[in-house]
Amino acid sequence: MPADPLYARQVKAVLGRVTAPLLGAGILSLFWMILRARGMVGGLFSEEVEVALVVALWAVLFVLVSAVGLMSTRKQNQL
């Protein structure tokens, strides 16, 4: 990543805008899993597809939250 402070701020802003709705989707996926386990809702897809979608969502969330954390721990003079 270039040392340009404006670039770093733009990356942090984009990561924040992308991460926030995906975190909401992650919370919804938890509720979905609870409702599916209790048999309160039916499945939209097969179980394999639902599991693959949830795993993909949480993998992306892990990477994004890690990137936001990494960007937030940089020294102020590097921004």
Contacts in CASP RR format, 6 or more apart in sequence:
PFRMAT RR
TARGET T0000
AUTHOR 0000-0000-0000
METHOD contacts of the structure
MODEL  1
MPADPLYARQVKAVLGRVTAPLLGAGILSLFWMILRARGMVGGLFSEEVE
VALVVALWAVLFVLVSAVGLMSTRKQNQL
1 7 0 8 1.000
1 8 0 8 1.000
1 11 0 8 1.000
3 78 0 8 1.000
5 78 0 8 1.000
5 79 0 8 1.000
8 71 0 8 1.000
8 74 0 8 1.000
8 78 0 8 1.000
8 79 0 8 1.000
9 79 0 8 1.000
11 71 0 8 1.000
12 68 0 8 1.000
12 71 0 8 1.000
12 72 0 8 1.000
15 64 0 8 1.000
15 67 0 8 1.000
15 68 0 8 1.000
15 71 0 8 1.000
16 68 0 8 1.000
18 64 0 8 1.000
19 61 0 8 1.000
19 64 0 8 1.000
19 65 0 8 1.000
19 68 0 8 1.000
22 57 0 8 1.000
22 60 0 8 1.000
22 61 0 8 1.000
22 64 0 8 1.000
23 61 0 8 1.000
23 65 0 8 1.000
25 57 0 8 1.000
26 57 0 8 1.000
26 58 0 8 1.000
26 61 0 8 1.000
29 54 0 8 1.000
29 57 0 8 1.000
29 58 0 8 1.000
32 41 0 8 1.000
33 54 0 8 1.000
35 41 0 8 1.000
36 42 0 8 1.000
36 43 0 8 1.000
36 50 0 8 1.000
43 50 0 8 1.000
44 50 0 8 1.000
45 53 0 8 1.000
END
